[in-house]
Amino acid sequence: MHTILITGASGFVGSRFVCRWGGAYRLLTPTHAELDITDADSVNSFFVNNRPDAVLHLAAISNTGYCEEHPEESLLVNVQGAVNVARAAASCGAKLVFFSSDQVYNGNWESGLLKEDVHLSPETVYARHKLQAEQLVAAACPGSVILRATWMYDKDVEGLPTHNNFVLNIRRAVAEKSLLMLPMREYRGITWVREAVEMLPYAFNLCGGVYNYGSENRLNTYETGCCFLEMLATGVKAETILQPDIERYPLHERNISISTEKVVRASAYNICFCDTLGGLRMFLEQ
Ligand SMILES: NC(=O)c1ccc[n+]([C@@H]2O[C@H](COP(=O)([O-])OP(=O)(O)OC[C@H]3O[C@@H](n4cnc5c(N)ncnc54)[C@H](OP(=O)(O)O)[C@@H]3O)[C@@H](O)[C@H]2O)c1
């Protein structure tokens, strides 16, 4: 693998990938303005002119609330944009790694850690579009690796963008002594982005298919928050800043927690995440 095209290189994951791996690979990192993935012709020209060996497709509208309010834009970028990239990758013979999301499980009623082959019926625009993109990408570019990533976090790093995330939300609540509601009826893996980025090069060696990607977690989000607060050792008691939200997700528990058995085996243990609490511990240590 010599040249990797990164779409979305200025984003939360992409910018960290570039920082970590920029010295090891030749990275092509066009900005949104230089390569708009919704423009099929310019995507094709970019591939023909630059002939990447591999593509890490991260460009997307990643804000789920925004997608809910702007479904047409979400369809254009998150589905059509992904298809444009997949078609161009296929025509150049480039290996494609595409970031999907654990949100595709958000309509599932099962409990426990979910495997890739469960039947899916996503309930939100973002999740439906990610699932649609998975299917169209796999058809347009056979051999593509599709990673269903969990929610990721990092500290603020100068010069790199950071979203609202689990760790920052709790740290802010501690600093401001403000109340943070965390859902009791939500189960999800929460992953340190550094871990996800560190193992990403191995994803290019995976056989085509869909893989859950991130930390497993058997605790609900409120419990996870209480454990993290304890790790912070600030002396602040959970009951003073963390409030269990028992009303969110009234219809069914939102369980999007993933099993990573498949990716661990397929990568011969090269891709092997800490569970959510283990990742949070490592994050604090480092
Ligand atoms: N962050 C998470 O916790 C998380 C969890 C699960 C899955 N994911 C998925 O992982 C991928 C990366 O997420 P992220 O957090 O790094 O996203 P992000 O920070 O929102 O970055 C998105 C990137 O896509 C670019 N972009 C948007 N529309 C584009 C277009 N039409 N053409 C070209 N580039 C465009 C943005 O550029 P501009 O800013 O210049 O527009 C930005 O560089 C996304 O597919 C996301 O859905 C993320």
The ligand as a Gaussian input file, in Angstrom:
#p B3LYP/6-31G(d) Opt

LIG

0 1
 N      -17.078000      10.803000      15.188000
 C      -17.736000       9.730000      15.591000
 O      -17.914000       9.518000      16.818000
 C      -18.271000       8.744000      14.584000
 C      -18.932000       7.600000      15.042000
 C      -19.378000       6.656000      14.112000
 C      -19.198000       6.871000      12.768000
 N      -18.581000       8.009000      12.330000
 C      -18.377000       8.187000      10.893000
 O      -16.974000       8.274000      10.680000
 C      -16.704000       9.157000       9.601000
 C      -15.766000      10.268000      10.066000
 O      -16.417000      10.963000      11.113000
 P      -15.844000      12.327000      11.704000
 O      -16.314000      12.410000      13.098000
 O      -14.414000      12.458000      11.409000
 O      -16.671000      13.384000      10.834000
 P      -16.490000      14.976000      10.807000
 O      -15.570000      15.437000      11.863000
 O      -17.866000      15.538000      10.774000
 O      -15.777000      15.234000       9.410000
 C      -16.460000      15.057000       8.214000
 C      -15.538000      15.412000       7.072000
 O      -16.245000      15.240000       5.844000
 C      -16.019000      16.395000       5.038000
 N      -17.139000      16.544000       4.119000
 C      -18.444000      16.751000       4.401000
 N      -19.167000      16.829000       3.265000
 C      -18.297000      16.634000       2.245000
 C      -18.429000      16.609000       0.822000
 N      -19.622000      16.794000       0.221000
 N      -17.330000      16.388000       0.076000
 C      -16.110000      16.226000       0.668000
 N      -15.916000      16.254000       1.991000
 C      -17.010000      16.471000       2.767000
 C      -15.882000      17.534000       6.038000
 O      -15.234000      18.627000       5.438000
 P      -15.755000      20.131000       5.806000
 O      -15.773000      20.190000       7.307000
 O      -14.758000      21.003000       5.160000
 O      -17.129000      20.231000       5.217000
 C      -15.026000      16.847000       7.100000
 O      -13.668000      16.853000       6.711000
 C      -18.073000       9.665000       9.116000
 O      -18.522000       8.826000       8.086000
 C      -18.959000       9.458000      10.338000
 O      -20.299000       9.316000       9.959000
 C      -18.096000       8.950000      13.208000

